[in-house]
């Protein structure tokens, strides 16, 4: 028996055999398909079967996308979904210790399986609402097997596409006997006989070859929080031993020297960067690492990281990336003698990082990330008739520099509509708020935290052990 009810989301919406999206401005993110004004997208079951003009399909459901922009669903390459109910509890955090004080060193210790379920479900539904159709769930609070089950079941119930990367807690007591054997148990329970599931399994592990070996025995991708000179100094040895490969996913990659980037490129390590997180928490020099990655032939995905300080918003990641890159580039050109001046990132390239490159980071580039016939129908429709977007003078500029969550009319994942007319479907909002409120009350009481809606800082909590 679990201590949570899986009755908040109903996924019983009818999906017809064929859907025709008609009259959209299409940003396919596929060079072969191209960009199309007044274009159509034909979807059969879960798959995109045609993209072009004046398509026809007898009996298909028609979605009128006049005055809408169609883009691939966005991919969040790194998210700690279990923290959903701790949204904005720590808005003025300035370092990783501040982040950890409000998560790992306090509330994380008291999470029940129901709290993991609630956090993951809230995060996933928020991501869908924001046009993020895929997340890599970095679940570094897997205290027991039941906690891991709850995290997976929340992702399954939400309807999102996800990789659940099960990870060990950072502090407090937890059931070490289930680690890392829990990975095989999860694989057999949820994924072994379910190849078409939207959710798949990965693992979280730092630079720990023994854990990497177990992950590779099971064929699971390995997610690592990677930053700083100390971790970078270990890359050469890991590479010489043949321990780095395309199944590695490295988050952040800040302050990595050129030799380190060359190793990641040679080994095929997948990378994501964090425009807001790296700046907000002052990680290394606070600058996200896209320029160094691109200079070494790596196209990183973007990631939100967490919501304890800011929003679940890939549009904001793209905008922060643009402005950080622009201002640092201007500074270097005018003030610094550097061989690597930063260049402005065009809107199309930023959208690529949020879609195509994120899909590649997740290892799903053959399945999602672009509006390509043969790929899964993960896409969003943006209503450019909305007062803040009309008129749309440039499609990429509208998406990257002006669109907000409220402008997303429709979200589709695997051919199923999960948001329509601006509303996430099948969610019992009253039940969702009730379980979120109950979870917060439990965590706050257990940790001895007195909520302060106007606090400037999150003070470290004194722990009994």
C-alpha positions in Angstrom: 0.0 0.0 0.0 1.2 3.5 -0.8 0.4 6.6 1.3 -0.8 8.6 -1.7 -3.8 8.3 -4.1 -3.3 8.3 -7.8 -6.5 10.1 -8.5 -5.5 13.7 -9.3 -5.0 13.3 -13.1 -7.3 11.6 -15.5 -5.7 10.6 -18.8 -8.9 9.3 -20.3 -9.2 11.9 -23.1 -10.1 10.5 -26.5 -7.3 10.5 -29.1 -8.6 10.0 -32.7 -6.6 8.0 -35.2 -5.6 11.1 -37.1 -5.2 14.8 -36.3 -4.6 17.6 -38.8 -3.2 20.9 -37.5 -4.1 23.4 -40.2 -2.8 26.8 -41.1 0.1 27.2 -38.5 3.3 29.1 -38.8 5.6 26.1 -38.4 9.1 26.3 -36.9 10.0 22.6 -37.5 13.6 22.8 -36.2 14.4 20.4 -39.1 16.5 21.8 -41.9 15.0 19.4 -44.4 11.4 20.3 -43.5 12.2 23.9 -43.0 9.9 26.7 -41.8 6.4 27.1 -43.3 3.9 29.9 -43.2 0.3 28.7 -43.3 1.4 25.1 -43.0 -0.2 21.9 -41.9 0.9 19.0 -39.7 -0.6 15.6 -40.0 -0.5 13.3 -37.0 -1.4 9.6 -37.1 -1.8 8.0 -33.7 1.3 9.2 -31.9 3.4 10.0 -34.9 3.9 13.0 -37.2 3.3 11.6 -40.7 3.5 14.8 -42.9 4.4 18.5 -42.6 3.6 20.8 -45.5 1.0 22.9 -47.2 -2.6 22.0 -48.1 -2.5 18.5 -46.5 -5.6 16.5 -46.4 -6.7 13.5 -44.3 -10.2 12.1 -44.5 -11.9 11.8 -41.1 -9.1 13.5 -39.2 -9.7 15.7 -36.3 -9.0 19.3 -37.4 -7.2 21.8 -35.2 -7.5 25.3 -36.6 -4.0 26.8 -36.0 -4.6 30.1 -37.8 -2.6 32.8 -36.0 -0.6 30.2 -34.1 3.0 29.2 -34.2 3.8 25.5 -34.0 7.1 24.4 -32.4 8.4 21.2 -31.1 7.7 20.5 -27.4 10.6 21.9 -25.3 13.0 19.6 -23.4 14.2 20.4 -19.9 17.5 18.5 -19.8 17.9 18.6 -16.0 15.2 19.0 -13.3 14.9 18.1 -9.7 11.2 17.3 -9.9 10.8 16.1 -6.3 11.2 19.7 -5.0 8.0 20.9 -6.7 6.2 21.9 -3.4 9.2 24.0 -2.4 8.6 26.5 -5.2 10.2 29.9 -4.6 10.9 29.2 -0.9 14.4 30.6 -1.4 14.3 33.4 -4.0 17.3 35.3 -2.9 19.7 32.3 -2.7 23.2 33.3 -3.7 25.2 30.0 -3.6 24.8 26.2 -3.6 24.8 26.1 0.2 21.8 28.4 0.2 20.1 26.0 -2.2 21.0 22.9 -0.1 19.9 24.5 3.1 16.4 24.8 1.7 16.4 21.3 0.2 18.9 18.6 1.0 19.9 19.7 4.5 16.3 20.4 5.7 13.1 19.3 4.1 14.6 16.5 2.0 15.2 14.4 5.1 11.5 14.3 5.9 10.1 13.4 2.6 7.6 10.5 2.6 6.8 8.7 -0.6 3.6 10.8 -0.8 5.8 13.9 -0.8 7.9 12.6 -3.6 4.8 11.8 -5.6 3.3 15.3 -4.9 6.5 17.1 -5.8 7.1 15.1 -9.1 3.4 15.4 -10.1 3.3 19.2 -9.5 6.6 19.7 -11.4 5.5 17.6 -14.3 2.1 19.3 -14.7 3.8 22.7 -14.4 6.2 21.8 -17.1 3.4 20.7 -19.4 1.6 23.9 -18.8 4.8 25.8 -19.8 5.2 23.9 -23.0 8.0 21.6 -21.7 7.0 18.1 -22.9 10.1 16.2 -21.8 12.2 16.4 -18.6 15.2 14.5 -17.3 14.1 14.0 -13.7 17.2 14.2 -11.5 15.8 12.5 -8.5 18.5 12.8 -5.8 16.2 12.0 -2.9 15.4 8.4 -3.4 15.3 7.4 0.3 13.6 4.1 -0.1 12.3 1.9 -2.9 8.8 3.3 -2.1 10.1 6.8 -2.7 11.4 5.8 -6.1 8.2 4.1 -7.0 6.3 7.2 -6.1 8.5 9.4 -8.3 8.0 7.1 -11.3 4.3 6.8 -10.8 3.8 10.6 -10.6 5.6 11.0 -13.9 3.5 8.2 -15.5 0.3 9.8 -14.1 1.2 13.3 -15.3 1.4 12.4 -19.0 4.8 14.0 -19.5 7.7 12.3 -21.4 10.5 11.8 -18.9 13.7 10.1 -18.0 13.6 9.3 -14.3 17.3 9.4 -13.1 17.2 7.8 -9.7 19.8 9.2 -7.3 21.0 8.9 -3.7 20.0 11.4 -1.1 22.6 14.0 -0.2 22.0 14.1 3.6 20.1 12.4 6.4 19.1 8.8 7.0 18.0 6.6 4.1 17.8 3.0 3.1 21.2 2.3 1.7 20.4 -1.4 1.3 18.2 -0.6 -1.7 21.0 1.2 -3.5 22.0 0.7 -6.3 19.9 -2.5 -6.6 16.9 -0.3 -6.8 17.8 0.5 -10.4 17.2 -3.0 -11.6 14.1 -3.4 -9.5 12.6 -0.2 -11.0 13.6 -1.3 -14.5 11.8 -4.6 -14.1 8.8 -3.2 -12.3 8.0 -0.3 -14.7 10.0 -0.4 -17.9 11.2 -3.9 -18.9 8.0 -4.9 -20.6 6.8 -1.4 -21.5 8.9 -0.2 -24.5 6.3 2.4 -25.5 6.1 4.1 -22.2 6.6 7.9 -22.2 8.8 7.4 -19.1 12.2 5.6 -19.1 14.9 5.0 -16.5 18.3 6.6 -15.9 20.5 7.0 -12.9 22.2 9.8 -11.0 25.8 9.3 -9.9 28.8 11.5 -9.4 32.3 10.4 -10.6 31.8 6.9 -9.2 33.0 4.2 -11.6 31.4 1.4 -9.6 28.0 2.9 -9.9 28.6 3.7 -13.5 29.4 0.1 -14.2 26.2 -1.0 -12.7 24.2 1.5 -14.7 25.9 0.3 -17.9 25.2 -3.3 -17.0 21.5 -2.3 -17.0 21.9 -0.1 -20.1 20.9 3.1 -18.3 22.1 6.7 -19.0 24.2 8.2 -16.2 23.4 11.8 -15.0 26.2 13.7 -13.2 26.2 17.2 -11.6 29.5 18.4 -13.0 31.3 21.6 -12.4 34.5 23.1 -11.2 38.3 22.5 -11.5 38.4 19.7 -9.1 36.0 17.5 -11.0 37.6 18.6 -14.3 40.9 17.4 -13.1 39.6 13.8 -13.0 38.4 13.8 -16.6 41.7 12.7 -18.2 42.0 9.7 -16.0 38.4 8.7 -16.6 38.9 9.1 -20.3 42.1 7.1 -20.4 40.3 4.2 -18.6 37.5 4.3 -21.2 34.9 5.3 -18.6 33.4 8.3 -20.4 30.9 7.8 -23.2 27.7 8.8 -24.9 25.7 7.4 -22.0 27.0 10.1 -19.7 24.9 13.3 -19.2 26.8 16.1 -17.5 24.8 19.0 -16.0 26.3 22.6 -15.7 29.9 22.0 -16.9 30.9 25.4 -15.6 34.6 26.5 -15.4 35.8 23.6 -17.5 39.1 24.2 -19.2 39.6 23.6 -22.9 41.3 20.2 -22.3 38.2 19.1 -20.4 35.9 20.1 -23.2 38.1 18.3 -25.7 37.7 15.1 -23.6 33.9 15.5 -23.4 33.8 15.9 -27.2 36.0 12.9 -27.9 34.0 10.7 -25.5 30.7 11.9 -26.8 29.4 13.0 -23.4 26.1 14.7 -23.6 25.9 18.2 -21.9 23.3 20.6 -20.7 23.8 24.1 -19.4 21.8 26.2 -16.9 21.5 29.9 -17.8 19.5 30.9 -14.7 20.7 28.3 -12.2 24.4 29.0 -12.7 23.9 32.7 -12.3 21.4 32.5 -9.5 23.5 30.2 -7.3 26.8 31.8 -8.2 28.2 28.5 -9.5 31.9 29.0 -10.3 31.9 32.4 -12.2 28.1 32.4 -12.6 28.3 32.2 -16.4 26.6 29.2 -18.1 28.9 27.3 -20.4 27.3 27.4 -23.8 30.1 29.3 -25.6 32.8 26.9 -24.5 30.6 24.0 -25.5 29.8 25.4 -29.0 33.5 26.3 -29.5 34.3 22.6 -29.0 31.6 21.2 -31.3 29.1 20.4 -28.5 25.5 21.6 -28.8 24.2 21.6 -25.2 20.6 21.4 -24.1 19.1 24.0 -21.7 17.8 23.1 -18.3 15.7 24.8 -15.6 17.4 22.8 -12.7 14.9 23.5 -10.0 12.0 25.8 -8.9 13.0 26.6 -5.3 14.2 30.1 -6.5 12.5 30.8 -9.8 10.0 29.6 -12.4 9.5 26.5 -14.6 10.0 28.6 -17.7 12.1 27.6 -20.7 11.2 30.9 -22.4 13.0 32.6 -19.6 16.0 30.3 -19.9 16.3 31.3 -23.6 16.0 35.0 -22.8 18.5 34.9 -19.9 20.9 33.0 -22.1 20.6 35.7 -24.8 21.2 38.6 -22.4 24.0 37.0 -20.4 25.8 36.0 -23.6 25.3 39.4 -25.1 26.5 41.5 -22.2 29.5 39.3 -21.4 30.4 39.4 -25.1 30.2 43.1 -25.2 32.3 43.4 -22.0 35.0 41.1 -23.4 35.2 42.9 -26.7 35.5 46.3 -25.0 37.4 45.6 -21.9 39.3 42.3 -22.0 42.2 40.8 -24.0 40.7 37.4 -24.6 41.0 35.0 -27.6 37.5 33.8 -27.1 35.0 36.7 -27.4 31.4 35.7 -27.0 29.0 36.0 -29.8 25.3 36.9 -29.7 23.1 33.8 -29.9 20.3 34.2 -32.5 16.8 33.4 -31.5 16.7 30.3 -33.8 19.8 28.9 -32.1 18.3 29.5 -28.6 15.1 27.6 -29.6 17.3 24.8 -31.0 19.0 24.5 -27.6 15.5 24.2 -26.0 14.3 21.6 -28.4 16.6 19.7 -30.7 19.7 19.9 -28.5 17.7 19.1 -25.4 16.3 16.0 -27.2 19.9 14.9 -28.0 21.0 15.4 -24.4 18.2 13.1 -23.4 19.2 10.6 -26.1 15.8 11.0 -27.7 16.9 12.8 -30.9 15.5 10.1 -33.1 12.1 10.4 -31.4 11.4 14.0 -30.5 12.9 17.6 -30.7 11.7 18.5 -34.2 8.6 18.5 -36.2 9.8 15.7 -38.5 7.7 13.0 -40.2 8.4 9.8 -38.4 9.0 11.4 -35.0 6.6 11.5 -32.1 4.0 14.3 -32.1 5.4 16.3 -29.2 4.5 19.9 -30.0 3.0 23.1 -28.8 0.8 25.8 -30.4 1.4 29.4 -29.4 -1.5 31.9 -29.9 -0.1 35.0 -31.6 -3.5 36.6 -31.5 -3.0 37.3 -27.8 -2.6 41.0 -27.0 1.1 40.6 -25.9 2.1 38.9 -29.1 0.0 40.4 -31.9 1.2 41.3 -34.4 4.0 38.8 -34.8 6.8 40.5 -36.9 9.1 37.5 -36.7 8.3 34.0 -35.7 11.5 33.1 -33.9 11.6 36.5 -32.2 8.0 36.0 -31.0 8.7 32.6 -29.5 12.0 33.3 -27.9 11.7 37.0 -26.8 8.0 37.5 -26.2 6.1 34.3 -25.5 4.8 33.5 -22.0 3.2 30.4 -20.6 -0.2 32.0 -20.9 0.2 32.2 -24.7 0.4 28.4 -25.1 -2.9 27.3 -26.4 -2.2 23.6 -27.0 0.4 21.0 -25.9 0.6 17.6 -27.4 2.7 14.7 -26.2 2.9 11.5 -28.2 -0.1 12.6 -30.2 -2.3 13.1 -27.2 -3.5 16.6 -26.3 -2.6 17.4 -22.7 -3.3 21.2 -22.8 -6.0 22.8 -24.8 -7.4 26.3 -25.0 -4.8 27.3 -22.5 -5.8 24.7 -19.8 -4.0 21.5 -18.8 -6.5 18.7 -19.2 -7.7 16.1 -16.8 -6.3 17.7 -13.6 -8.5 17.9 -10.5 -7.1 21.2 -9.3 -8.8 21.0 -5.9 -7.2 17.6 -5.1 -3.8 18.8 -6.4 -3.8 21.9 -4.2 -5.0 19.8 -1.2 -2.1 17.3 -1.5 0.4 20.1 -2.1 -0.8 21.9 1.0 -0.7 18.8 3.1 2.8 17.9 2.0 4.1 21.4 2.7 2.5 21.4 6.2 4.1 18.0 7.0 7.6 19.0 5.7 7.5 22.4 7.4 6.5 20.9 10.8 9.0 18.1 10.6 11.8 20.4 9.8 10.8 23.0 12.3 10.3 25.7 9.7 8.1 28.7 10.3 6.9 30.0 6.9 7.6 33.6 6.2 6.0 34.9 3.0 8.2 38.0 3.1 11.6 36.6 4.2 14.7 38.0 2.4 16.8 34.9 3.2 16.2 31.2 4.0 17.9 30.7 7.4 19.6 27.3 7.8 17.5 25.0 10.0 19.0 23.4 13.1 18.7 19.6 12.7 18.4 17.2 15.6 20.8 14.8 13.9 
